[in-house]
Amino acid sequence: MAVTVKFLSAFQDLTQSKKLFFVEKERLDQIIDELEIQIPGLKGRLINSDGKIHPAYQVIHIKGDIQELCKTLDCPIGDGEEIVIIPLISGG
C-alpha cells in the first residue's frame, strides 16, 4: 500500500494540475524526496534554505478521522494514510 499525497491549488505549474500522487515511503522527508523524482523542482519550493517546510505551505497528515499538522520533516506517515499540501493564504 502507499501514501496518498494531495495538492490543493499548490504547485500546479509543477504537477501539470495533477492533484494526486502515490508514494511508498514512511516519513515526510522520504516522501518529499520521492515526489521530487516525480515532480522535479518541488523540493526546492516546498523546503526552505533552513531545511524546514517553507512557511508559505502547510502539510496536513490524515490518519482516518484524525488530521494533524506536520511541523517537521521526520513526521511518520503510515501505509494507506494521506498528506495534503496546501498554500497558506494571507491578505487583508
C-alpha positions in Angstrom: 0.0 0.0 0.0 1.1 3.6 -0.5 0.7 7.0 1.0 -1.6 9.4 -1.0 -0.3 12.9 -1.5 -2.9 15.5 -2.5 -2.1 19.0 -3.7 -4.8 21.6 -3.2 -4.0 24.5 -5.5 -0.3 24.4 -4.7 2.4 23.7 -7.3 0.0 23.3 -10.2 2.7 24.6 -12.6 5.0 21.7 -11.5 2.3 19.0 -11.3 0.6 19.9 -14.6 -2.5 20.4 -12.5 -2.4 16.7 -11.3 -3.6 16.7 -7.7 -3.0 13.1 -6.6 0.3 11.2 -6.3 1.2 7.9 -4.6 4.4 7.2 -2.8 5.6 4.2 -0.8 7.7 5.8 2.0 7.3 6.2 5.8 8.4 9.7 6.7 7.6 13.1 5.3 11.2 13.8 4.2 11.4 10.5 2.3 8.0 11.2 0.7 9.2 14.6 -0.5 12.4 13.1 -1.8 10.4 10.5 -3.8 8.0 13.2 -5.0 11.0 15.2 -6.3 11.6 12.4 -8.7 8.0 12.6 -10.0 7.7 16.4 -9.7 11.1 18.0 -10.4 11.5 21.3 -8.6 9.0 20.6 -5.9 11.6 20.1 -3.0 13.3 23.4 -3.8 10.0 25.3 -3.4 8.4 23.2 -0.5 11.6 23.1 1.7 13.3 26.4 2.6 17.0 27.0 2.9 16.9 26.0 6.6 15.8 22.5 5.7 12.2 23.1 7.0 8.8 23.2 5.4 8.5 26.6 3.8 6.2 28.9 5.9 4.1 29.6 2.8 2.8 26.0 2.9 1.3 23.5 5.4 1.4 19.8 5.2 -1.6 18.1 6.8 -1.4 14.4 7.8 -4.6 12.5 7.7 -5.0 9.2 9.6 -8.6 8.1 9.3 -10.7 10.7 11.0 -7.6 12.4 12.6 -5.9 15.4 10.9 -2.6 16.7 12.2 -0.2 19.3 11.0 3.3 18.0 10.1 5.6 20.5 11.6 8.9 18.7 10.9 10.2 16.6 8.1 10.7 13.5 10.3 6.9 13.2 10.7 6.0 9.5 10.3 3.3 8.6 7.7 1.8 5.1 7.7 0.6 2.9 4.9 -2.8 4.0 3.5 -2.6 7.4 5.1 -2.8 10.7 3.3 -0.9 14.0 3.3 -2.3 17.2 1.9 -0.1 20.1 0.8 -1.8 23.4 0.9 -0.6 27.0 0.4 -1.3 29.5 3.2 -3.2 32.4 2.1 -2.8 35.9 3.6 -4.1 39.3 2.9 -6.2 41.9 4.3 
